[in-house]
Amino acid sequence: MIENHHIINIAPLHRFQWEEAQQCFVILYPEGMVQLNPTAGEILRRCDGQRCVTDIVRDLQNTFPEGGNAIAADVSDFLEAAQEHGWISIK
């Protein structure tokens, strides 16, 4: 389970980047590529190995104030799914 104090980073052998041809963020890994929706892209942009979950949520709430408190639940749900897929690593 991912907790608020955990530091999140993109998993080894995975690369997060903007893909101009698809006009979206993607995760590249040896077996292929995953196209991300805008929300997932905004969350993963902040998973830099320096920020904890609380910092990521706070930054998203400041950037998208209309999202309010629902942002915390969305981030938590997405990070759990990203961990299950092996896209992120946790410190």
Residue, then its C-alpha position, 0 to 999 in steps of 0.5 A: m500500500i502506498e502511503n503519503h510519506h512514500i517517495i515515488n519515482i518512475a520504475p527502472l527500465h521505464r521512461f516517462q516522456w511527452e510523445e509528440a506524435q501521439q500528443c500525450f505523455v507515455i511510458l516507454y519500457p522494453e516491451g512497449m509503450v503505454q499512452l497516458n490520459p492527461t490526468a495520469g500524465e500530470i501525476l507521473r510528471r511529479c513522480d521525480g524521486q524527490r517528492c512524497v505523495t503528499d507533495i504530489v497531491r499538494d502541487l496538483q491541488n495548487t495547479f488544479p484548484e477546481g479538483g479540490n479534495a478529490i485529487a488526493a483520492d485520484v492520486s492514491d488510486f492511480l499510484e496503486a494502479a501504476q504500482e501494480h503495472g510496475w510503472i513506479s518505484i517507491k522509497 
